[in-house]
């Protein structure tokens, strides 16, 4: 590899050849590309995100980002749609797609751990227009989801007091979550660590509970796999008169739903820019993703399918509280009636954790866009403790859209906005895979062997292509129910986010006249110098509690 002087010359050449940014950040605040010093902080004209996240924070963010209402509530609908075997296969298959995305992201995030993460990689290695379109639609999905989570908080609390006004809780939790995101990032990491710990302990407790109930500890006696025989292992969905096709349709519908449940795993890539020792801690979080998917998703779906028949009417409830959780339904079938309140309290922490992550990830995506000149430069401004306060405010403001649920007409608008964001995660996963393929081409073109990467994933580039192909298939087919029967409104709702992405990409490309990045000139150097020169040694965990927390993280 070239020396430091050679790297700086290459970097200078790369920067001189960059296109004029969509938002001319130079007119507002100097160059959109920041310099990097070796003190653990990314320095530019305004942005100073600080590396305060430790290993245990990052690893709990990795798993906590996926364990949410999709697992605690949505998994019940998956069981009703596809049956126990169909749901299990769907979640396991999509889990492999998630893993392909994570290892691809891991190679890039450990080599160049910068704020904004995968939107920056798309702009650097593929096309600046791709980074622009991907970043904005991904940010929009988090901003709108923040409003959705605030509404869910109110609905969960109404489980205990139905007469309370949901608007009170929307406002209260908006202030709470926004305030938390004004604290240094280490506070976010600490809050997420304990929220995620609650999620993990709940899932582990359910698995132990499931083993005991299945063995005969409940009022039903020994269960085994009797529900896989009656009503069956696969459920028929939508299609009548053709059982094999109906079962496949059910499986496919749940595969799409499983993808939505897994979204958020990629948060570890966003947090890499604020993580101490990213070369050490990011690979550790990535490597454990596979085992966590296996334990926390696949095994949970397996036991839900063992303990609950897929035709249980409670699985089809439209509520978002404990009553519709398969965890609660399994307990009630076993004769344990004390869990609903506990599950509802856990759901509240799950939703608050998700809302906290929404604002964090959305604000950091904006910082990455601003650094690349794809968003106004004022979004890069930070507090003395490294919090991008302008980006936090800009993201959290969209949470106030939750108040639309106070009126029936506003609720319809809000639901439409939520549907727009639905495919953003799949689009992001696809773009991460494409960015990784182009990243590998850039390494070859610039003479950097793969054995110099801090983290090397297996089966590359084939694994990335595997993820790209199947994610595209899911994106194109996720609205298939609008054809059964044909419904114009449902079709538009399912595919408007894809249309929005295409408009953003093509529009930016036409206006800015961007070109695809030449692999030989791709920027592989910005953001690496301070990481290579700064290695912080973390203290080994002490005591039994410390070792347990380290293992959990």
N, C-alpha and C positions, 0 to 999 in steps of 0.2 A: 504494500500500500504506500501511497505517496506520503511524504513528510508533511508537517504542519504548513510550511510555506507553500508547498504545492497545492495543498487543500485550499488554502486561502485564495490562491490565484484562480483555482477552478471555481470556487464559490463566487468570486468577484465577476468572473466571466458569465456564470449562470445568471447572476442578478442583473447584469447589464443587458441580457437578452430577454428578460421577462417582459410580457405584454403589459400595457397600461391597465391597471386594475379597473374593475367595473365601477366601484366607488373609489374615486381618486383620493386615497388616504393621505397622499403627500401634500395635498392642498390644505388638509386639516391639521395634520400632526406629523409631518415628516414622512419618511419612508415607511411603507407598510411592512417592511421586513425588518425585524428587530435583530439587534446584535445579541450575542450571548456571552456572558462572563462566567467565570468558574467558581462562583460562590453559592451555587445551588439555587439561583434565581434567574429566570429568564428576563433579561433587561431589554427594554426598548424605550421609545419615547414616552409611553404611558403604561405599558403592561408590565407588571412585576408579580406574576403568579409564583408562589413559593412552594417548595417541595416539603410539605409538612405531613403528608400521608405516609404512615408506616406500613409494614408488611401485613399486619393483622387487619388494618383498615382496608387495604386494597383487596385482600382475599375475601373479606366479608362483603365488600361492595360487589365483588364478582358473583357471589351466590345470592346475595340479598336482592340484587337487581332483577333476578328471575323469579324468586319465590314471592308471589303476590296473589292478588285475587284470582288470577288465571288458574293457579293451582288449588287454592282454598275453596273457590266457588265454581269457576269455569270447568274444572275437571268433572263435575257432576253432569253438566250438559254434554260433555264429550262421551261419557259413559252411556247416556241415554241415546245419543245419536248413532254411535258405532258399536256399542256392546263392549264387554270387557276385553276381548281379544283385539277387536278393531282399534279401540282406544290405545291399548298397550303398544301395538305395532306402530301406530301413528306417532305417538310420543317418542318411541325409541328411534324411529327413522328420522324425525325432525331433529332429535338430539344429535344425530351424526352430522346434520347440516350445520347446527350451531357450533359443534366442535370444529368443523372445517373452517368456519368463519373466525373462530377464536384463535386457532393456531396461526392462521394467516395474519390476523391483526397482531398477534404476539410477536411475530418476526419483525414487523415494521415498528411496533411501539417500543420494543427494546432497543432497536437500532437507532431510531430517532424519536425519543419520547418527548413530544411537544404538546402544548395546549391545543385543543381542537382536534387532535388525533386524526381520525380517518377522513375527515373533510379536507384536512391539510394534505394527507397522502394522495387523495384523489386529484387535488390540484397540482401537486408536485410531479406525480408519476404518470398521470393519464391525460388530463385536460383541465384547465382552470375552470371551464364551464361546468364540468362534471362536479368539481368540488363546490361550486356555487350552488347548483341545483340540489345536490345531495344535502349540503349543509342547511339550506333554508327549509327544505321540506322536513328534514329530520328535526330541526329546531321547532318548527311549527307543530309537529306531532307531540313533542314534549310540553310545549306551552299549553296546548289545548288539553292534553291529558292531565295537566296540573289542575285545570278547572274541573275535569271529570272526577279526579280524586277528592277534591274539596266537596263536591256534591255527594260522593260516596260516604265521606265522613259524617255528613249530616244524616243521611239515610240510616247508617249503622247506629247512630245514637238514638234515632227515632224508634229503634227496636225496643229500647227501654222506656221511652216516653213519646208515644206516637203524636201527642198533641203539640210538641215543641216545634217552633218555626225553624225550618232548615236553614234559612238565611242567617240566623244568629251564628250557627256553627261554621258556615261558609266564611263569614267575616272574621270570626275568631281564629280559625285555623289558617286563614290567609295571612293574617298578621303574624302568627306564630312561625309559620314556615318561612315567610319572607325574612323575618327577623333572624332566624337561625342561619340563613344563607348570607347574612351580613357579618357573621362571625368568621374568624379564620378557618381555613379549610380543615384544619385538624379537628375542629368542633364537629364539622359535617362528618368526618371520618369516624369520630367517636360515637356520635348519635347513630350512624348507620351500623356501626359494629354491634351495638347493643340491640337495635331493632332487628338486625339480621340474626343475632344470636337467639332472640325469641322465636323467630321463624324456624330456625334450624332445630331448636329444642322441641318445638311443636310438632314438626314433621317426624323427628326421631321418636317422640312420644307416641304419635299415631301409629308408626310402624310397629312399635312394641305392643301397643294396644291391639293392633290388627292381628299380630301373631297369637296373642292370648285368646282373642275372641274366636279366631278361626280354629283354634285347638279345642274350643268348647267351654271357655270361661263365661260366655254370655248366656242369656236365656234361650238362645236358639240351639244350644248344644254344638256339637262338632259340625262345621260348615264345609270345609274342604273346598272343592270346586263345583259344588252342586248348582250354583247359579250360572255356571258356564254350560251346564246341561239343560237347565230350565230356569229362565226363558231361553238361554243359549249364549254362545260365545260372540256372535255377531248380530247386530241389530240391522234391520232393513230401514232405509231412509229415502223418502221422496218418491221412489219408483215403485209402482204397483205391478204385480204380475210377472216380475222378473227378479227372483230372489237374489241370484248371484250379483246382478248389476246393482240392486238396491243396497246390498251389503258393501259393495265397492264404493258406491256413492257416499255411504255413511263413513267409511274409512277416510275417503278423500276430504270430506267436510271437516272431520276431526283433525286431519293432518294440518289443514289450514289454521284451525283453531289452536292447535298445539304450537304452531309458529308464533302466533300472537302471545301465547303464554310465556314462551322463551325470550321474547324481546326484552332487552335490558341487560342481557349478558355482556353486550359490547361496552357497557359503562366503564369497564376496566381500562379500555383504550383511552377514553376521555380523561380518566383520572391519572393516566401515566405521566402527564405533563406536570403533575403536582405531587408525584410520589418520590420519596427518598430512595436512593439506590434502585432506579427503575430496571437496570440491567439484571438485578438480582431478584427483585420483588415481583415484577411483571411476569417473568417466566414461571415463577412459583404459583402465581394465581392462575395462569393459563393451564399449566400442567394438571392442576387439580379439577379443572372444569369438567373433564370427562367423568370422573368419579362422582362428582356432585350431581351431574345430570342423571347418572345411573341411580344414585341413592335417593335423591330428593324428588325426582320426577318419575322415573320409570318404576321404581319400587312402590311409590305412593299410588300411581295409577293401577299397578297390579293389585294392591291390597284393597283399593276402592272397588275394583271389579270383583274381587273375591267376596267382599262383605255386603255388597248392595246389588240386587237384581237390576238390570238396566231399565226395566219397565216400572220402577218405583216412581209414583207420580210426583213425589217431592223433588225429584231431580230436575223437573221441568219448570220449577218456580222462577218467576221473573224478578224476585227480590234480590238484594245485594247484601242481606244480613245473614246471621248464623243459620236461620231456618233453611236456607237453600244450600248450605255447605254440605258436601258429602261426608265430611268429618262428623258433623252433627247427626246426619241421617244414619250413618253406621252405628253411632253410639246408641241412638234411639231404638234401632232394630235389635240391638244387643241388650236392651232393657236398662241402659244407663241414661238417665234423663237430666243429669246435672251439668252436662257439657255446654248447652247453647249459650249461656251467659259468658262462659269462659272463652268459647270460640268467638263470640261477638267482640269481646275485649281484644282478643288477638287480632281479629280482622281490622279493628281500629288502628292498632299499631302497624299492621301491614300497609294500610292505606296511607297513614301518615308518613311512613318510610318511603313509599312510592312518591308521594307529593314532594318530599324533601329532595329526592333524587331528580325529580322532574325539573325543579328550579336549578339545581346544581348543574346537571348535564346541559340544560338549555343555555344557561349563561356561559358555560365553557365552550359550547359550540359557537356561540356568537363571538367570543374572543378569537377562536381559531379563524372564523370567517373574516373578522376585522384585520387580523394579522396578515391574511392573504390578500387584503384589498377588496374583499367581496362583501363587506359590510362597513357602515360608517365608522371612522376611527375613534369616535368618542366612546364606543362600546369597549375599548381596550383600557379605559381608565380604571385604576384600582385604588383601594385604600392603602394605608401604610402597612397593613397586615397581608396585603396581596389579594384582597377580594375584589373582583371586577364588578363594582357596585352598579355601574350603568347597565351592564348586561343582566345583572340580577333583577333590577327594577323593570327593565324592558320585558324580561321573561315573565316575571311574577304578575305584571299588570294583566296578562291574558287570563290569569286565574280568576279574575273578577267576572269573566264570562259565565261562571257557574251561577251567578245571580239570574241568568236567563231562565233557569229552571223554575223561577218563582211564578212565571206565567206560562200558560199552555202554548201560546204562539212562540214565545221565546224558547221554550223547551224543544220545539221542533227544529228551530234554527240551530240550537246547541247540539242536538243529536246529529244533524247534518254535518256540522263542523267536526264532530268526533269521528264520523264515518270517513271523512276526507283523510284523516290521519292514519287510518287503519293499515295501509300497505307500506307506510314509510319505513317500518322496520325491515321488511323484506327488500325494499329498494336499497336500503343502507347495507344490508348483508351482501347483496349482489355487487354493489360498488366497492365494498371492502375486498371481495374476491378479485374483482377486476384490477383494483389498485395493487394488490399483491402480485398478480401476474406481471404487471408492468414494472413493479419494484424489482422483481427477479430479473427481468430483462435489462433494467438499468444497472443492476449489479454486474451482470455479464458484460454489458457494453463498456463499463468503466473499470473492468478488470478486478473486481472485488469478489473473491471466492466466498462461497456460502459458509465455509468453516470459520470465517471471521465474524459471522453473526453471533451476537450474545446468546440468542435462542434459535435453535434450528428445529423446525417441525418435520415430522415424518411425511412421506408420500407426497412431496411437493414436486412439481406444480399440480399433479393430478388431483390432489384433495381440494385445491382451490377451484379447479374446473368443475369438479363434482358439485361443490356448493353453488357455483354460479349457475350451472345448468338447471338444477332442481329449484333454486330460488326463483329463477325466471319462469319456470313452469308454474310454480305456485302463484306468482304475481299475475300471470295471464289467466289462470283458471280460478282464482279465489272468488270470483263473482258468478260461478257457474249456476248457482241456485236461481239467478235472475232469468235463466233460460228454462226453468222447470216449475211453472210455465213462464213464458216470456213476460217480463215486467220492465218497462222503460225506466221507471223511477229507481228500482233496485239496481238495474244495470249501471245507471249513472252514478249512483251512490257508491257502488263497488269499484268503479274504475276512474272516478274523477281525480283521485290522488295521483294515479299514474299519468293521467292527462296533464295535471298540474306540473309534475316533474318534467315531462317532455317539454311543456311550454317554457319552463324556467331554463332548461338546458339549451333548447334551440334559440330562445330569445336572447340569452346571454351570449351565445356563440355568434349570432348574427350581429348584435350590437357591438360587441367587443372584438369580433373577428379573431377569436382565439384559435390556436392550432394545437394539435395533439403533441404531447411532449416527446422530444427526441430522447430515447433512452440514454444516449451518450452524453446528453446535456442535462439530464434530470438532476435536481438538487438533492443530493444524498448527504449534504454536509451541515446545513443549517440546523441548529439544535443539538448537535452531537458533541461539540467541543467541551461544553461545561459538564456533560455527563462523563466523558472520558477522563477529564481532569479531576473530577470530584467523586470520590467513593466514600460514603459514610458507613462506618461499621456500626451495626445495630447490636445492642446488648442482647445476650442470650436470655431467654425467658427464665425467671427464677421461681422456685416454689411450685407446688402442685397446681395451684390455681393458674399461675402464669403459663405453665406447660400445657394445661388443658385449653386455655384461651388461644395459645399459639397454635395448637393442633386444630382447633375449630376454625382459626383464621388461615 
